[in-house]
Amino acid sequence: MAKIDTLVRDFLAQKKIAVVGVSDKRDTGCNLGYRKFKAAGYTVSAVNPRLSIFEGDPCYPDLKAIPQKPEAVFILASPKVTDQIVQQCVELGIKHVWMHCVMGTKPGLASGISSVSPEAVRVCRENGIAVIPGTCPNQYLNPDAGHALMRVVTRALGFQSVN
């Protein structure tokens, strides 16, 4: 089993997930991730400092504001936000982080549309946080046809190996 599969399995084994980067301005992959986690029975907390409610549920400005500490965090936001969120994960003792990137986990790919911060990846690893620096949970959690195809293509091209 590839390391990415182990990391994904361990992340998805957590039951309380914070989803950072939900939006009320447009429908995003983060919003889809929030819905998929919720539909799969996870306790999901939306995080966006601009919102107090997301799809009828409370939305929190950061991880520290969530009443029940998340066990895992999915981030689809700018790398600067990723840096801040990972620091909060360290402070709160959260041990699973997934940083979204369209083109798998190879450094530099899709850098303009990635949530991956090399500094945040380093901080995760130095603090014992299992980190997935790329890909998308929508490729693994009851994937639609597009996400299933994306998973096959990125795997075939070797973009899903985590170093």
N, C-alpha and C positions, 0 to 999 in steps of 0.2 A: 504494500500500500504506500503510495506517495505521501510525503510529509504533509502536503497541502490537505490531503484527505483526512489525515489524523487531526490536524489543526481545526478543520471545518467540523468534523465530528465532535471534537471536544467543545468548540464554541457552541454548536447547536444543542449540546447536552445541558447547557445552562438554561434556566427557566425564566430568569428576570433579565430582560434585555433593554438597554437604553439605545434609542435611535437618534443620533445627532445629525441635524440638518434638514428636518422636515420643513416643508414650505407650504404657505398658503397662497403664494403668488403663481405657482405653476405646478403641474403634476410631475414629480421627479422619481428617479429610482429609489431615493430615500423614502418617499411616501409609499411606494410600492412595497419596499422592504418592511416598513412599519405595518402595513396591512397584512402582508404574508406572515410575519411573526405572530401577529394578533390572531389571524385565522388558524394558525397551527397550534394555538393554545398557550403561547408564551404570555407572561406578564410583561407588557411593553410600555415604556415611558418615552414620550416624545420630548426632544430637547431642541429649543430654538429660543434665544433670548428676546426675540421680537414678538413671540406669541405666548398667550396664556392658555389658549385652547387650540387643540388640533383634532379635527374630525370628532368633535364632541368630548374629547378626553382632555385632562389637564396636560399642559405643555410647560416644561420647566426651562429656566434660563441656563442651567448648567447641571452637572451631575450631582453636585452637593445639595441642590434643592429638591432632589427626588426623595420622597419620604422613605421608601424601601430601597436600600442600596442595590443597584443592579449588579448582576454577576458577570455580565458581559456588555460590551459597548460596540455598536456599529456606527461608523463615522462616514458620512458623505457630506463633506464641507471642505473648505480650503485647507491646505497644509498648515497655515497659521492657526486655524481653529483646532486642527488635529493636535498640534503641539500643546495647546492649552488643555484640551480634553485629556490627553495622555498624562499630563501633570496631575490632573484631578484623579485619574485612575490610580496613580502611584499613591497619592494622599489617602484615598479611600480604600485601598487594598483590593481593587478590582483586578482580576487576573486574566481576562480575555478581551482582546481588542481586535476589531476588524476594520481596516482602512480601505475604503472603496477605491478601485481603479478599473477603468474599462478594459484595459489591455493586459490583464493578468498581474503577475508579481515581479516581472523583470524591471530593474531600476531604469528610469528614464523614459519608458514607454508611456505615451499619453500624458506626459508630465504637466501639460497645461490643463488637463481635465482629471486630475488625480487628487485624492485626499491624502495620499501617502506623503509623509514627511520623513526623510531619512533620519533626522534628529529624533523624531518621536519613535521611530522603529528602534533606534539605539537605546533610548530611555526605557522602552518596554523591555527589551532584552536584558538590560542591566538591572532591572527591577523584578525579574521573574514573571513578567507578563507574557502570556502566549499571544503572539501577534501574527495576524494575517495581513501582510502589507500589499493588498491588491485583491483583485477579483471582486465578486459581488455575491452576497448571500442569495440573491434572487436566482442565481445559477444552480443552487443546491436545495433550496427550500421550495418544494413543489414548483419547479421551473415551468414557465410558459415556453412555447416553441422557440421563441427568439433567444431566451436565456439558456435553454438547453443546447441550442446550436452554438451559441457563444462559448459555452463551457467546452464543447467538443473541439471547436476550432482553436481556442487558446491552449488547450491541453495538447492537441496535435502539433501545434507550432512551438511547444515547449515553454509557453509563457506562464505556466502555473507551478513552477518549481520554486520553493521558498529556500533561500540561502540563510 
